């Protein structure tokens, strides 16, 4: 009876060794925390938004939990917290000079702002004195924060140190004033989708770089809803187990 027992023990030992030997070849974290930075230099009409020349900079935190692990792909639940987002809007500063005085107004513009000077000549016969309109351009910055709780990510080739992935997310962003224009809304919905590459330093740490299309709008809960479409470059550092 001793030999069969030793044989069974040896079998389980070899099986355990094989499982542990295979584990290092899979770069797949069950849970992870991440910090990320993202940037977009401008906005344009990509899917739904029409506002132009909006710059977006953001810092955030993310959590991921693996829902499914296969030989070919990993599926993750991946919500994100955005405590810091900076949206920069172009502002048109209009100054009207006439014989009646000077009037000035500053308004965030939907399109890109361009400096201009318009001179309306006087008409002495009608008594019209004419006026001059001067448009100068500046930028206003608005800080905002939000949450995207619906994140989903699929990583491909989980046995490789370099893994392509696709991602989608949705949530909201809240600001202290209406964005992207006046009389729109302080509360905006967001959704985004994209793809990237994750580089594993080891089985517990990774870097990723990705490209996303990000949309922001108030879904017509405000009087104006031009929306913003940004093409974002994002860098993320993750650690987990």
C-alpha positions, 0 to 999 in steps of 0.5 A: 500500500505504500507504493500506491500512496507514494504514487498518488502523492507524487501525482498531486505534487506534480499537478500542483507544480504544473499549475503553479508553473503555468500561472506566471505565464498568464498576465491577468489580475483579478482585481486592480487599482489604477491612476490615470491622466488624460488629455485632449487638445481640442474638440470637434464634431466626431459623433454628436457634439458640435462645440469646437476648440474645447481642451480637456485635461483630467486626472482620475482613479479606476478600479477593475474586477475580472468577470471572465477569464479565458485563454483568449480574452479577459472581461473586466468591470472597470468603473472610474472616478474623476475628481479633477477635470479641467475644461477650457472654453474659447471666449469671444469678448465683444466691444461695441464703440459708438457715439452713445458709449461703449458696450462689452460682453464676454460669451463662450462660443460654440465655434472657435473664436477668431479676432475681428474688427467690424466698422459700420460707417456713419450716414450723415444724411440719416443721422446715423453715427456708425459704430465699431465692433471689436472681437478679441478672444480669450479662454476660460477654465472650468473645473469639474468632477464626476463618476463613470460607473458603467465601465467595461474592458476586454483584454486580449491575449492574456498570456502575453505581457503586451495586451490589446484591449477595447473599453467603453464607459458612461457616467456624469460630470458636474461643474460649478457653472454651465458647460460648454456654453452659458444657459446649458447645464452644470450637470452633464452626461458622458460616454466614451469608447476606445482601444489601447495597449497594456504593458505588464511589468510583472504579474502585479503592475502594468502601464497602458496607453489608449485612445478614446472618443469622449462625449459630454452633453446634458441630454437637453435638460438645459436650454442649450445642448451643443455637446462636446466630442473630444479625442483623448489620449490616456495613460494609466498605471495599474497595480493589483493581484 
